[in-house]
Amino acid sequence: MTENIQPPVAKTILKELEKFGHTRIDNYFWLNDRENPEVIDYLNKENDYYKKMTAHTKDLQAALFEEMKSRIKEDDESVPYLYNGYYYNTRFETGKDYPIYSRKKGSLTAKEEILFNCNDLSKGHSFFQLGGMSISPDNKFATFSIDTIGRRIYTLKVKNLETDAILDDIIENVTGTAVWANDNKTIFYSTQDAVTLRSDKIFKHQLGSNPTADVLVYFEKDETFNVEIAKSKSRKYLAIESGSTLTTEYRILEADNPDGKFRIFQKRVRGLEYSINHYGDSFYIMTNKDKAENFKLMKTLETATSKENWVEIIAHREDVLLEDIEIFKDFLVVEERSNGLNKIRIMPWSGRGEYYLPFESETYTASTGANVDFETDILRYSYQSMTTPSSVIDFNMRTKEKEIKKEQQVLGGKFDKNNYTEERVWATAADGTKIPISMVYRKGLKKDGSNPLLQYAYGSYGYSMDATFSSTRLSLLDRGFIFAIAHIRGGEDLGRNWYEHGKLLKKKNTFTDFIDCSKFLIAEKYTSPEHLYAEGGSAGGLLMGAVVNMAPELYHGIIAQVAFVDVVTTMLDDTIPLTTGEYDEWGNPNVKKYYEYMKSYSPYDNVKSQDYPNMYVSTGLHDSQVQYWEPAKWVAKLRTLKTDNNLLLLDTNMDAGHGGASGRFEALKELAKEFSFLLDLEGIKK
């Protein structure tokens, strides 16, 4: 029986945090030290408590894991793509956790060359991530990078693809990406600040030289900016991007001239965002110049790149967000978003006969895929909906013929998309704004308030939460759950304005939108407070923390993953990774109006004596984006103040970082924990 199991109680050490004459009391500040044995002991005690309180769900977790695993094609592989004379492919082998990267020269029937077998590379590590794979122009070398902790701090290495030897060129503390110049011996890479993990420097390395002699090419001094380097699709230019939430600045250099000096494309102007694509003798620029909030497309010659030379190609539209472009020899492909839905627009350079790809559903996602070749009429894109597994499609832009190259297989013989309904409904927020909700559930649903419903959202950084298919989600749908995505403000689901109205001093719209969506789903009898559950991770975990403080009575249970809940303290600590670069998203609490506003919603600061729903909180000890101590402190404080007998569980992965477990099957075990938490609360035992 779980009634007699007592939760751990974290000791309190008074810590007063003063700002603008206001003092916040933080009794659990001491948990901010992963080297302290007492901290590790407390996290282990919480883990033990979690295990004891959920011991009766072990069989259910195991069944869910096997069920979800059984739907996955274990020997899956990607659709190969042709680049510089080779077909590249990623595949999995049955029973193996990690991918194998390979290529074939000239033909799909040629002998396979294994580039990297991550199952071998990961041996001896509880976490493994491969990043930054880049092939030299002569196809003889590959850079690759490895993270074995989960803090996104990589080690860069070089492999000779003719001999399979790993060279002595080993570079520590990189961000994971590297770019080759056209001479096949010069590599550019970015490094990060050892404390804040802000990517701030670009270095140049000569193959075979000692990395201590690498040349610093660029140092980004502004702590609100991050820096990265890339190569244009045309392979003519290297580009250094300095970017903050509101501002971008590029520097370019011909890839044939790696020892040359990078020159500024357009110097930074606060509030001016732009990105560049090279084609022919020109650059194509997606930008918000001239108050183009939803972005527009402009063009300029290589020889005159500053903004006074930019010429408009696609004008700004109030109701259409310009998201991305893809350039081909005879076509321009434009990715747009209108009324919350993805659109793919095909525009011949001839100026005649442009058209959109036709998509029928209102709960779908479509996006362009690996299109690395200029000299083709074939556009590769992917399509899925909440009831339709993902497909990879090759589309001939000239003849309009399409070839489905791959459809995601759902194994087990039980899945039939016709057994499910997907729909989009609109809730009305308190200020009158209409908020879209994408939903999927099994056919035959009765709207009588008795259905369990999992409501999910993110709502930050302008990140749109598209309606996608999930084979694992079927384990909830087939047990009677409705799954709903609330497209709340703070994302860019309905355009840039949607984002602007869910950040800084309008951040609370994100939380109230979510609550208003919940009220709508209850009022429409899709569910009821006894059966409504909410889930969010990272900044979506902040959302969870805010809504349980503001409207705990609406929810029977909450799942909060790697939750960003101690907003004020984190944003005041500029040594924590990401903090300085976040000021334009949340505000700088060193400015009083932002401090006061943040303090009014920060979940940790607003925990109070009231009933809270059942809660499952998960985190990773090595998380570099949301520090483990935020969820840990939050749970400790909730334990002392909440007035209910509902579950409060903290589950810390002592090996992993922000993304959780790295192996594809290990990640399913984490999902099985979450699903069993929900099903157990619903009284569903199997």
C-alpha positions as CSV (number, residue, x, y, z in Angstrom):
1,M,0.0,0.0,0.0
2,T,1.3,3.4,-0.9
3,E,-0.5,5.3,1.9
4,N,2.2,4.5,4.4
5,I,5.1,5.6,2.2
6,Q,6.3,9.0,3.3
7,P,7.9,11.4,0.8
8,P,11.4,12.8,1.4
9,V,11.5,16.2,3.0
10,A,14.3,18.5,1.8
11,K,16.0,20.4,4.5
12,T,15.6,24.2,4.5
13,I,18.4,26.7,4.5
14,L,17.3,30.3,4.5
15,K,18.5,32.2,1.5
16,E,17.3,35.8,1.0
17,L,17.4,37.1,-2.5
18,E,17.1,40.9,-2.7
19,K,16.3,43.0,-5.8
20,F,14.7,46.5,-6.1
21,G,14.1,46.6,-2.3
22,H,12.1,43.3,-2.5
23,T,13.2,40.2,-0.8
24,R,12.4,36.7,-2.0
25,I,12.9,33.7,0.4
26,D,14.4,30.6,-1.2
27,N,14.8,27.8,1.3
28,Y,16.0,25.3,-1.3
29,F,18.7,27.4,-3.0
30,W,21.2,24.9,-1.6
31,L,20.1,22.3,-4.1
32,N,22.0,24.3,-6.8
33,D,25.2,22.2,-6.4
34,R,25.4,18.9,-8.2
35,E,28.8,18.2,-6.6
36,N,27.2,18.3,-3.1
37,P,26.6,14.7,-1.8
38,E,23.6,15.9,0.1
39,V,22.0,17.1,-3.1
40,I,22.6,13.8,-4.8
41,D,21.3,12.0,-1.7
42,Y,18.1,14.1,-1.8
43,L,17.6,13.4,-5.6
44,N,18.2,9.7,-5.0
45,K,15.6,9.7,-2.1
46,E,13.1,11.3,-4.4
47,N,13.8,8.7,-7.0
48,D,13.3,5.9,-4.4
49,Y,10.0,7.5,-3.4
50,Y,8.9,7.6,-7.1
51,K,9.8,4.0,-7.6
52,K,7.9,2.9,-4.4
53,M,4.8,5.0,-5.3
54,T,4.7,3.6,-8.8
55,A,5.8,0.0,-8.1
56,H,2.2,-1.3,-8.8
57,T,2.5,0.1,-12.3
58,K,5.7,-1.8,-13.2
59,D,3.8,-4.4,-15.2
60,L,1.8,-1.7,-17.0
61,Q,5.0,0.2,-17.8
62,A,6.6,-3.0,-19.2
63,A,3.5,-3.8,-21.3
64,L,3.4,-0.2,-22.6
65,F,7.1,-0.3,-23.5
66,E,6.7,-3.6,-25.4
67,E,3.5,-2.4,-27.1
68,M,5.1,0.9,-28.3
69,K,8.3,-0.9,-29.4
70,S,6.3,-3.5,-31.3
71,R,4.9,-0.7,-33.6
72,I,8.3,0.5,-34.6
73,K,10.1,-1.0,-37.6
74,E,13.3,-1.9,-35.9
75,D,15.4,-2.2,-39.0
76,D,14.1,1.1,-40.3
77,E,16.1,3.3,-42.7
78,S,15.9,6.8,-44.3
79,V,15.3,7.6,-47.9
80,P,18.8,8.0,-49.5
81,Y,19.8,11.4,-50.9
82,L,22.4,12.1,-53.5
83,Y,25.2,14.6,-52.6
84,N,28.4,15.2,-54.4
85,G,28.4,11.8,-56.1
86,Y,27.3,9.7,-53.1
87,Y,24.0,8.4,-51.9
88,Y,23.7,9.0,-48.1
89,N,21.6,6.9,-45.8
90,T,20.8,6.5,-42.1
91,R,19.5,3.1,-40.9
92,F,18.8,1.1,-37.7
93,E,19.4,-2.6,-37.0
94,T,16.9,-4.8,-35.1
95,G,17.5,-4.6,-31.4
96,K,20.0,-1.8,-31.6
97,D,19.5,1.6,-30.0
98,Y,21.5,3.9,-32.3
99,P,21.7,4.7,-36.0
100,I,24.3,3.7,-38.6
101,Y,25.3,6.3,-41.1
102,S,26.5,5.0,-44.5
103,R,26.9,5.9,-48.2
104,K,27.1,4.4,-51.6
105,K,29.2,5.8,-54.5
106,G,27.3,6.7,-57.7
107,S,24.5,4.2,-57.4
108,L,22.1,2.6,-54.8
109,T,23.3,-0.8,-55.9
110,A,27.0,0.1,-55.1
111,K,28.8,-1.3,-52.1
112,E,27.9,0.2,-48.8
113,E,30.5,2.2,-46.9
114,I,29.8,2.5,-43.2
115,L,30.7,6.0,-42.1
116,F,29.7,5.8,-38.4
117,N,28.1,3.0,-36.5
118,C,26.8,4.7,-33.4
119,N,26.1,1.4,-31.6
120,D,29.9,0.8,-31.6
121,L,30.8,4.4,-30.7
122,S,28.3,4.5,-27.8
123,K,29.7,1.4,-26.1
124,G,30.6,2.1,-22.4
125,H,28.4,5.3,-22.3
126,S,25.0,5.6,-20.7
127,F,24.4,8.6,-23.0
128,F,25.6,9.1,-26.6
129,Q,24.9,11.7,-29.3
130,L,26.6,12.1,-32.6
131,G,26.7,15.6,-34.1
132,G,28.4,17.7,-36.7
133,M,29.0,15.1,-39.4
134,S,30.4,16.9,-42.5
135,I,32.1,15.4,-45.5
136,S,35.1,17.1,-47.2
137,P,34.4,18.2,-50.8
138,D,36.8,15.5,-52.2
139,N,34.8,12.9,-50.2
140,K,37.9,11.6,-48.4
141,F,37.4,12.9,-44.9
142,A,34.5,13.4,-42.4
143,T,34.3,15.5,-39.3
144,F,32.1,14.2,-36.6
145,S,31.5,15.1,-32.9
146,I,30.5,13.2,-29.8
147,D,28.6,14.1,-26.6
148,T,28.6,11.4,-23.9
149,I,27.1,13.4,-21.1
150,G,24.0,15.2,-22.5
151,R,25.1,18.8,-21.8
152,R,25.6,19.4,-25.6
153,I,29.4,19.9,-25.2
154,Y,31.0,17.9,-28.0
155,T,34.4,16.6,-28.9
156,L,35.3,17.1,-32.6
157,K,37.2,14.4,-34.5
158,V,38.2,13.6,-38.1
159,K,37.9,10.3,-39.9
160,N,39.9,9.3,-43.0
161,L,37.1,7.6,-45.1
162,E,39.6,5.8,-47.3
163,T,41.5,4.0,-44.4
164,D,38.8,4.3,-41.6
165,A,41.5,5.8,-39.4
166,I,40.6,8.5,-36.8
167,L,43.1,11.3,-37.1
168,D,45.0,12.9,-34.3
169,D,43.0,16.2,-34.8
170,I,40.8,16.1,-31.6
171,I,39.2,19.3,-30.6
172,E,37.4,19.6,-27.2
173,N,34.4,21.9,-26.1
174,V,32.8,22.4,-29.5
175,T,29.1,23.0,-30.3
176,G,29.0,19.9,-32.5
177,T,29.0,21.5,-36.0
178,A,31.9,21.9,-38.4
179,V,32.3,23.1,-42.0
180,W,34.9,22.4,-44.7
181,A,36.4,25.0,-46.9
182,N,36.8,23.9,-50.6
183,D,40.5,23.1,-50.2
184,N,39.7,19.8,-48.3
185,K,42.1,20.7,-45.5
186,T,40.6,23.7,-43.7
187,I,37.8,23.1,-41.1
188,F,35.8,25.9,-39.4
189,Y,34.1,25.1,-36.1
190,S,32.4,26.9,-33.2
191,T,33.2,26.7,-29.5
192,Q,31.2,27.7,-26.4
193,D,31.9,29.5,-23.2
194,A,32.9,26.9,-20.5
195,V,30.4,28.3,-18.0
196,T,27.4,29.6,-19.9
197,L,27.7,27.3,-22.9
198,R,27.0,30.2,-25.2
199,S,28.5,29.6,-28.6
200,D,30.8,32.6,-28.9
201,K,33.9,31.8,-31.1
202,I,34.6,30.5,-34.6
203,F,38.0,28.8,-35.1
204,K,39.9,27.7,-38.2
205,H,41.8,24.3,-38.1
206,Q,44.3,22.9,-40.6
207,L,44.0,19.2,-41.1
208,G,47.0,17.5,-39.4
209,S,47.9,20.5,-37.3
210,N,47.9,20.8,-33.5
211,P,44.5,22.2,-32.4
212,T,46.3,24.5,-29.9
213,A,47.5,26.4,-33.0
214,D,43.9,26.9,-34.4
215,V,43.2,30.4,-35.5
216,L,40.4,32.5,-33.9
217,V,38.4,33.8,-36.8
218,Y,35.6,35.5,-34.9
219,F,34.7,36.2,-31.3
220,E,31.1,37.3,-30.5
221,K,31.5,39.7,-27.5
222,D,27.8,40.5,-27.1
223,E,26.5,38.0,-24.4
224,T,23.0,38.1,-25.9
225,F,24.2,36.7,-29.2
226,N,25.2,33.1,-30.3
227,V,27.4,32.4,-33.2
228,E,27.5,29.5,-35.8
229,I,29.1,28.8,-39.2
230,A,27.6,27.2,-42.2
231,K,28.2,26.7,-46.0
232,S,25.9,27.9,-48.7
233,K,24.0,25.3,-50.7
234,S,25.8,26.6,-53.7
235,R,29.1,25.7,-51.9
236,K,30.5,29.0,-52.9
237,Y,30.3,30.8,-49.5
238,L,31.1,30.2,-45.8
239,A,28.8,32.2,-43.6
240,I,29.1,33.2,-39.9
241,E,25.8,34.0,-38.3
242,S,25.6,36.0,-35.1
243,G,22.0,35.8,-33.8
244,S,20.0,36.9,-30.8
245,T,16.2,36.7,-30.3
246,L,15.6,40.0,-32.2
247,T,18.7,40.6,-34.3
248,T,21.0,38.9,-36.9
249,E,24.3,39.7,-38.5
250,Y,26.1,37.6,-41.2
251,R,29.8,37.6,-42.3
252,I,30.7,35.9,-45.5
253,L,33.8,34.5,-47.2
254,E,34.4,32.6,-50.4
255,A,34.9,28.9,-49.5
256,D,37.7,28.8,-52.1
257,N,39.6,31.4,-50.0
258,P,39.7,30.0,-46.4
259,D,42.6,32.3,-45.4
260,G,40.7,35.4,-46.5
261,K,38.9,37.8,-44.2
262,F,35.2,37.4,-43.5
263,R,33.2,40.6,-44.4
264,I,30.0,41.8,-42.9
265,F,26.9,41.1,-45.1
266,Q,24.7,43.7,-43.3
267,K,25.8,45.0,-40.0
268,R,23.5,44.4,-37.0
269,V,20.7,46.8,-36.3
270,R,18.6,45.9,-33.2
271,G,15.3,44.5,-34.4
272,L,16.5,43.6,-37.9
273,E,16.4,39.9,-38.6
274,Y,17.6,38.3,-41.8
275,S,18.8,35.0,-43.2
276,I,20.7,34.5,-46.5
277,N,20.6,32.0,-49.4
278,H,23.1,32.2,-52.3
279,Y,22.2,31.5,-55.9
280,G,24.0,32.5,-59.1
281,D,25.3,36.0,-58.7
282,S,22.9,37.0,-55.9
283,F,21.8,36.4,-52.3
284,Y,18.1,35.9,-51.4
285,I,17.3,37.3,-48.1
286,M,14.4,36.5,-45.8
287,T,13.9,39.5,-43.5
288,N,11.6,41.6,-41.3
289,K,13.1,44.8,-42.8
290,D,10.7,47.8,-43.0
291,K,8.4,46.4,-40.3
292,A,7.7,43.2,-42.2
293,E,6.6,41.3,-39.1
294,N,5.7,38.1,-41.0
295,F,8.9,38.4,-43.1
296,K,9.4,39.1,-46.8
297,L,11.9,37.9,-49.5
298,M,14.4,40.2,-50.9
299,K,17.4,39.9,-53.3
300,T,20.8,41.6,-53.7
301,L,23.9,41.1,-55.8
302,E,27.0,39.4,-54.2
303,T,28.9,42.6,-54.7
304,A,26.4,44.9,-52.9
305,T,25.0,43.2,-49.8
306,S,24.1,46.0,-47.4
307,K,20.3,46.5,-46.9
308,E,20.0,49.7,-49.0
309,N,20.7,47.4,-52.0
310,W,18.0,44.8,-51.2
311,V,15.2,44.5,-53.7
312,E,11.8,43.0,-52.8
313,I,10.8,39.6,-54.4
314,I,7.9,38.5,-52.2
315,A,6.1,41.3,-50.3
316,H,5.1,41.2,-46.7
317,R,1.6,39.8,-46.0
318,E,-0.4,40.4,-42.8
319,D,-1.9,36.9,-42.8
320,V,1.0,34.8,-44.2
321,L,4.2,34.0,-42.3
322,L,7.2,33.4,-44.6
323,E,9.1,30.5,-42.9
324,D,11.8,29.2,-45.3
325,I,12.9,29.0,-48.9
326,E,14.6,26.3,-51.0
327,I,16.4,27.3,-54.1
328,F,16.7,25.2,-57.3
329,K,18.1,25.9,-60.7
330,D,14.7,26.5,-62.3
331,F,12.4,26.9,-59.2
332,L,12.1,28.8,-56.0
333,V,10.2,26.8,-53.3
334,V,8.7,28.8,-50.4
335,E,7.5,27.5,-47.1
336,E,4.6,29.6,-45.7
337,R,2.2,29.4,-42.8
338,S,-1.4,30.8,-43.0
339,N,-4.3,30.2,-40.7
340,G,-2.0,28.0,-38.6
341,L,-1.2,25.6,-41.5
342,N,1.9,24.8,-43.5
343,K,1.8,25.7,-47.2
344,I,4.5,24.8,-49.9
345,R,4.5,27.2,-52.8
346,I,6.3,26.4,-56.1
347,M,7.5,29.5,-58.1
348,P,9.3,28.9,-61.4
349,W,12.1,31.5,-62.0
350,S,10.5,32.1,-65.4
351,G,7.8,33.9,-63.5
352,R,5.0,31.8,-65.1
353,G,2.8,29.1,-63.6
354,E,3.3,29.3,-59.8
355,Y,1.2,27.0,-57.6
356,Y,0.8,25.5,-54.1
357,L,1.0,21.8,-53.3
358,P,-2.6,20.7,-52.4
359,F,-3.2,19.5,-48.8
360,E,-6.6,18.5,-47.6
361,S,-6.6,18.1,-43.8
362,E,-6.7,20.8,-41.1
363,T,-4.5,18.8,-38.8
364,Y,-1.4,18.1,-40.9
365,T,2.3,19.0,-41.1
366,A,4.2,19.4,-44.4
367,S,7.8,20.5,-44.8
368,T,10.7,20.3,-47.3
369,G,13.3,17.6,-46.7
370,A,16.9,16.9,-47.8
371,N,17.2,19.0,-50.9
372,V,20.9,19.4,-51.4
373,D,21.0,19.4,-55.2
374,F,20.6,22.6,-57.3
375,E,20.4,20.9,-60.6
376,T,17.1,19.0,-60.2
377,D,13.4,19.4,-60.8
378,I,12.7,17.1,-57.8
379,L,11.5,18.6,-54.5
380,R,11.6,16.2,-51.6
381,Y,9.1,16.9,-48.8
382,S,7.4,15.1,-46.0
383,Y,3.7,15.0,-45.0
384,Q,1.8,13.7,-42.0
385,S,-1.3,14.3,-40.1
386,M,-2.5,13.3,-36.6
387,T,-4.1,10.1,-38.2
388,T,-1.7,9.7,-41.1
389,P,1.9,8.3,-40.6
390,S,4.7,10.4,-42.1
391,S,5.5,10.0,-45.8
392,V,8.6,11.2,-47.7
393,I,7.6,12.3,-51.2
394,D,9.7,13.2,-54.3
395,F,7.7,15.7,-56.3
396,N,8.5,16.7,-59.9
397,M,8.0,20.5,-59.9
398,R,7.8,20.5,-63.8
399,T,5.4,17.6,-64.4
400,K,3.7,17.7,-61.0
401,E,4.1,13.9,-60.6
402,K,4.9,12.6,-57.2
403,E,6.5,9.5,-56.0
404,I,6.1,8.3,-52.4
405,K,9.6,7.2,-51.4
406,K,8.7,6.0,-48.0
407,E,5.7,5.7,-45.7
408,Q,6.2,5.3,-41.9
409,Q,5.2,1.8,-41.0
410,V,3.1,1.1,-37.9
411,L,3.7,-2.6,-37.2
412,G,1.6,-5.0,-35.2
413,G,-1.3,-5.3,-37.7
414,K,-3.7,-3.3,-35.5
415,F,-3.4,0.3,-36.8
416,D,-5.9,1.5,-39.3
417,K,-6.1,5.3,-39.8
418,N,-9.8,5.0,-40.5
419,N,-10.4,4.1,-36.9
420,Y,-9.4,7.6,-35.7
421,T,-10.9,11.1,-36.1
422,E,-8.8,14.3,-36.3
423,E,-10.3,17.7,-36.0
424,R,-9.4,21.3,-35.4
425,V,-11.6,23.4,-33.1
426,W,-11.2,27.0,-31.9
427,A,-11.4,28.2,-28.3
428,T,-12.0,31.8,-27.3
429,A,-9.5,33.4,-25.0
430,A,-10.4,35.9,-22.3
431,D,-9.4,38.8,-24.6
432,G,-11.5,37.4,-27.5
433,T,-8.7,35.9,-29.5
434,K,-9.5,32.6,-31.2
435,I,-7.1,29.8,-30.2
436,P,-6.8,26.7,-32.5
437,I,-6.8,23.2,-30.9
438,S,-5.8,20.1,-33.0
439,M,-7.2,16.9,-31.7
440,V,-7.2,13.2,-32.4
441,Y,-9.2,10.3,-30.9
442,R,-10.8,7.0,-31.7
443,K,-14.0,7.1,-33.7
444,G,-17.2,6.6,-31.7
445,L,-16.4,9.2,-29.1
446,K,-19.3,10.4,-26.9
447,K,-19.0,14.0,-25.8
448,D,-20.3,13.4,-22.3
449,G,-17.4,14.7,-20.2
450,S,-16.2,11.2,-19.3
451,N,-13.3,11.0,-21.8
452,P,-9.7,11.3,-20.5
453,L,-7.9,14.0,-22.5
454,L,-4.2,14.9,-22.6
455,Q,-3.7,18.6,-23.5
456,Y,-0.3,19.5,-24.7
457,A,1.4,22.8,-25.6
458,Y,4.7,24.6,-25.6
459,G,4.1,28.3,-26.4
460,S,7.5,30.0,-26.4
461,Y,10.4,31.2,-28.7
462,G,8.0,31.4,-31.7
463,Y,8.2,27.6,-31.9
464,S,5.1,26.4,-33.7
465,M,3.6,23.1,-32.4
466,D,2.5,21.3,-35.6
467,A,0.0,18.5,-35.7
468,T,2.0,15.4,-36.3
469,F,1.5,11.6,-36.2
470,S,2.8,9.5,-33.3
471,S,2.8,5.7,-33.2
472,T,3.5,5.8,-29.4
473,R,0.4,8.0,-28.9
474,L,-1.8,5.2,-30.1
475,S,-1.3,3.5,-26.7
476,L,-3.3,6.4,-25.2
477,L,-5.8,6.7,-28.0
478,D,-6.6,3.0,-28.0
479,R,-7.4,3.2,-24.3
480,G,-9.9,6.0,-24.8
481,F,-7.8,9.1,-24.5
482,I,-8.2,12.2,-26.6
483,F,-4.9,14.0,-27.5
484,A,-5.1,17.7,-28.0
485,I,-2.5,20.3,-29.0
486,A,-3.3,23.8,-27.9
487,H,-1.7,26.3,-30.4
488,I,-1.3,29.0,-27.8
489,R,0.4,32.4,-28.2
490,G,4.1,32.4,-27.7
491,G,4.5,30.1,-30.7
492,E,4.3,31.3,-34.3
493,D,1.4,29.0,-35.2
494,L,-0.7,31.9,-36.5
495,G,2.2,34.2,-37.6
496,R,4.8,36.3,-36.0
497,N,2.2,38.4,-34.2
498,W,1.1,35.2,-32.3
499,Y,4.7,35.0,-30.9
500,E,4.9,38.7,-30.1
501,H,1.8,38.5,-28.0
502,G,3.1,35.6,-25.9
503,K,6.5,36.9,-24.8
504,L,8.1,39.6,-22.6
505,L,5.3,41.6,-20.9
506,K,2.6,39.6,-22.7
507,K,3.9,36.2,-21.5
508,K,0.8,35.5,-19.4
509,N,-1.3,35.2,-22.6
510,T,0.5,31.9,-23.0
511,F,-0.8,30.6,-19.7
512,T,-4.3,32.0,-19.9
513,D,-4.7,30.7,-23.5
514,F,-3.9,27.2,-22.3
515,I,-6.4,27.5,-19.4
516,D,-9.1,28.9,-21.7
517,C,-8.5,26.0,-24.1
518,S,-9.0,23.6,-21.1
519,K,-12.2,25.4,-20.1
520,F,-13.5,25.2,-23.7
521,L,-12.8,21.4,-23.9
522,I,-14.6,20.9,-20.6
523,A,-17.6,23.2,-21.7
524,E,-17.9,21.2,-25.0
525,K,-17.9,18.0,-23.0
526,Y,-14.9,16.5,-24.6
527,T,-13.7,15.9,-21.0
528,S,-14.1,17.1,-17.4
529,P,-11.7,18.2,-14.6
530,E,-11.8,14.7,-13.3
531,H,-10.3,13.4,-16.6
532,L,-8.3,16.3,-18.0
533,Y,-4.5,16.1,-18.0
534,A,-1.9,18.6,-19.1
535,E,1.7,18.1,-20.3
536,G,4.6,20.3,-21.2
537,G,8.4,20.3,-21.3
538,S,11.2,22.8,-20.8
539,A,9.4,26.2,-21.5
540,G,6.3,24.1,-21.7
541,G,7.1,23.0,-18.2
542,L,7.0,26.6,-17.2
543,L,3.5,26.6,-18.7
544,M,2.6,23.6,-16.5
545,G,4.0,25.4,-13.4
546,A,2.0,28.5,-14.2
547,V,-1.3,26.8,-14.9
548,V,-1.3,24.7,-11.7
549,N,-0.8,27.8,-9.7
550,M,-3.5,29.7,-11.6
551,A,-6.2,27.0,-12.2
552,P,-5.3,23.7,-10.4
553,E,-9.0,22.8,-10.2
554,L,-9.2,22.2,-13.9
555,Y,-6.7,19.2,-14.0
556,H,-6.6,15.7,-12.6
557,G,-2.9,15.3,-13.4
558,I,0.1,17.2,-14.8
559,I,3.3,16.0,-16.5
560,A,6.1,18.5,-16.4
561,Q,9.3,17.6,-18.1
562,V,12.6,19.4,-17.5
563,A,10.5,22.3,-16.3
564,F,11.8,25.9,-16.4
565,V,10.1,27.0,-13.2
566,D,12.5,29.2,-11.2
567,V,12.3,32.0,-13.8
568,V,13.4,35.0,-11.7
569,T,16.5,33.4,-10.1
570,T,17.6,31.8,-13.3
571,M,17.2,35.0,-15.4
572,L,19.2,36.9,-12.7
573,D,22.1,34.5,-12.9
574,D,24.1,35.3,-16.0
575,T,26.5,32.3,-15.4
576,I,23.7,29.8,-16.2
577,P,23.7,28.5,-19.8
578,L,21.3,30.4,-22.1
579,T,20.4,33.2,-19.6
580,T,21.8,36.3,-21.4
581,G,20.5,35.2,-24.7
582,E,17.1,34.9,-23.3
583,Y,16.5,38.6,-22.2
584,D,14.6,39.4,-25.4
585,E,12.3,36.4,-24.8
586,W,11.4,36.8,-21.1
587,G,12.8,40.2,-20.3
588,N,15.9,41.3,-18.3
589,P,15.0,41.1,-14.5
590,N,17.7,43.7,-13.8
591,V,15.1,46.1,-15.2
592,K,12.4,46.6,-12.6
593,K,9.3,46.3,-14.8
594,Y,10.5,42.9,-16.1
595,Y,11.5,41.8,-12.6
596,E,8.0,42.6,-11.3
597,Y,6.3,40.9,-14.2
598,M,8.4,37.7,-14.1
599,K,7.9,37.5,-10.3
600,S,4.2,37.7,-10.8
601,Y,4.1,34.4,-12.8
602,S,7.3,32.5,-12.0
603,P,5.9,29.1,-10.9
604,Y,8.5,28.6,-8.1
605,D,7.9,32.0,-6.6
606,N,4.1,31.6,-6.7
607,V,3.6,28.2,-5.2
608,K,1.0,28.7,-2.5
609,S,-1.1,26.9,0.1
610,Q,-3.8,25.3,-2.0
611,D,-4.8,21.9,-3.6
612,Y,-2.7,20.9,-6.6
613,P,-3.4,18.1,-9.1
614,N,-1.5,14.8,-9.2
615,M,1.9,15.7,-10.7
616,Y,4.8,13.8,-12.4
617,V,7.9,15.9,-12.7
618,S,10.9,14.7,-14.6
619,T,14.4,16.1,-15.1
620,G,18.0,15.2,-16.0
621,L,21.0,15.8,-13.7
622,H,23.2,17.0,-16.5
623,D,20.7,19.2,-18.3
624,S,22.4,22.2,-19.7
625,Q,19.2,24.1,-20.7
626,V,17.0,23.8,-17.7
627,Q,19.2,23.0,-14.6
628,Y,18.0,20.0,-12.6
629,W,17.6,22.1,-9.5
630,E,14.7,24.0,-10.9
631,P,12.3,21.0,-10.9
632,A,13.9,19.7,-7.6
633,K,13.4,23.0,-5.7
634,W,9.8,23.3,-7.1
635,V,8.9,19.8,-5.9
636,A,10.5,20.5,-2.5
637,K,8.5,23.7,-2.1
638,L,5.3,22.1,-3.3
639,R,5.6,19.3,-0.7
640,T,5.6,21.8,2.1
641,L,2.7,24.0,0.9
642,K,0.2,21.9,-1.0
643,T,-3.0,21.0,0.9
644,D,-4.0,17.8,-0.9
645,N,-3.1,14.2,-0.8
646,N,-2.5,13.9,-4.5
647,L,0.6,12.4,-6.0
648,L,3.7,14.5,-6.3
649,L,6.5,12.6,-8.0
650,L,10.1,13.7,-8.9
651,D,12.0,11.5,-11.3
652,T,15.6,12.5,-12.0
653,N,17.6,10.7,-14.7
654,M,21.0,10.7,-13.1
655,D,22.7,10.1,-16.5
656,A,21.0,12.2,-19.0
657,G,20.5,15.9,-20.0
658,H,17.8,18.0,-21.6
659,G,16.6,15.5,-24.2
660,G,16.4,12.6,-21.8
661,A,17.7,9.2,-22.7
662,S,19.6,9.0,-25.9
663,G,18.8,5.5,-27.2
664,R,15.5,5.1,-29.1
665,F,14.3,2.2,-26.8
666,E,15.5,3.9,-23.6
667,A,13.4,6.9,-24.6
668,L,10.4,4.6,-24.9
669,K,10.8,3.6,-21.3
670,E,10.6,7.2,-20.2
671,L,7.4,7.6,-22.2
672,A,6.0,4.4,-20.6
673,K,6.5,6.0,-17.2
674,E,4.5,9.0,-18.3
675,F,1.7,7.0,-19.9
676,S,1.4,4.7,-16.9
677,F,1.1,7.7,-14.6
678,L,-1.9,8.9,-16.7
679,L,-3.5,5.5,-17.1
680,D,-3.1,4.7,-13.4
681,L,-5.0,7.9,-12.5
682,E,-7.8,6.8,-14.8
683,G,-7.9,3.4,-13.2
684,I,-6.8,1.7,-16.4
685,K,-4.7,-1.3,-15.3
686,K,-3.6,-2.7,-18.7
